Amino acid sequence: PNALNPNSPISLYFLFLVSLSTMKTTNTTTAHHHNNNNNTKLILLHPYILKQGSSNRLWLLAFISLFTLIFLLTLIFTRDSFAVSTSTDASATTVSAAVSAASLGGGSPLPKHVMSTLLHYASNANTTEKMGIGDLKSISDVLRRCPTPCNFLVFGLTHETLLWRALNSHGRTVFIDENRYYAAHMEEKHPEIEAYDVQYTTKLSEYKELISSVKEQVHNECKPVQNLLFSECKLGINDLPNQFYETDWDVILIDGPRGHWPTAPGRMSAIFTAGVLARSKKTSARSAKTHVFVHDYNLDPQRVSSEEFLCKENLLENNGMLAHFTLERMDEKSFEFCNKKRSS
């Protein structure tokens, strides 16, 4: 139905045949002698065939043209079909994997937010700012084993935000982000997302001084077991809704705030807050342990803060980019984040 592209191989081939048919016939012996005329001479066939006359030659050219046309059309359509098939197979594989991960409750239909998640990742498959498959699997394995309903706290709105909500579809997932506009945008675009913004007062360039100040106040404002809502600790986050501090969190992921430049807030507050929330669990009926994941653990501020407030003895796994800690509840009279003998 569409006009043939004049630059396509088929159009060029037909143009060649037309020009060939208008050439003046010359015999092969003349072609080997000095000839000063300007007529173009092409010897495409065996001399015996040329002697059979122009009629036989035209029939043969017509047959070759038809065969070549069929071959080119077959090649083009086969290539297009293969591309579509490959794209479809890749999408099917992605959707199948996501469905398997999201359907944690058995054979029930996927919730609306899970379908939204699948569409989101199908349209953003080529983004570079995302976790590796190994990191995703480590976190998803813990969520799969988490008691239902699972309370999942995530610092940072990232490429994986909808995935975390989908993987914990039978529990509660809360996101904390430093950008109030982006948090509002995500909640408006995805109503199933529960997100809060927080104003960090820290600077990445001051992380060593901030950690030292916490150690000085560990018996007072920066205790490992406390209600952070009433805390004045420099690294404590105390401006979130009351029910945030009353929740026993089963899994905590620290993948924010964003930025690794000197004036960026850094993740020291998020790591300290996660350590306090994990040790201050109230309900003994739930799992006494809290899984804490720290992303970008290879960077010094994350690693040093984690060693101080999550502790080496609680480190379960470290693959370079992602560290996995398991923290237990502590007595409210405890004043040390780490067991010094075991951490040394």
Protein Blocks (a to p, Z undefined) as FASTA:
>chain_A
ZZcdfkbmklmmmmmmmmmmmpccddfklmmpccfbfbdcddfbcfklmmnojklmmmmm
mmmmmmmmmmmmmmmmmmmmmmmmmmmmmmmmmmmmmmmmmmmnbjadcdfklmmmmmmm
mmmmmbcbdcdfklmmmmmmmmmmpccddddddehidfklmmmmmmmmmbccddddfblk
lmmmmmmmmmmbccdddddfbdfklmmmmmmmmmmmmmmmmcfbdcfklpcbfkbcckbc
fklmmpccfbdcdfbdehjbfklgbjmlmmmmmmmmmmmcfblmbcfbdcdddehklpmk
lmmmmmmmnopklpmbdghjaccdddddddfkbcbfbafklmZZ
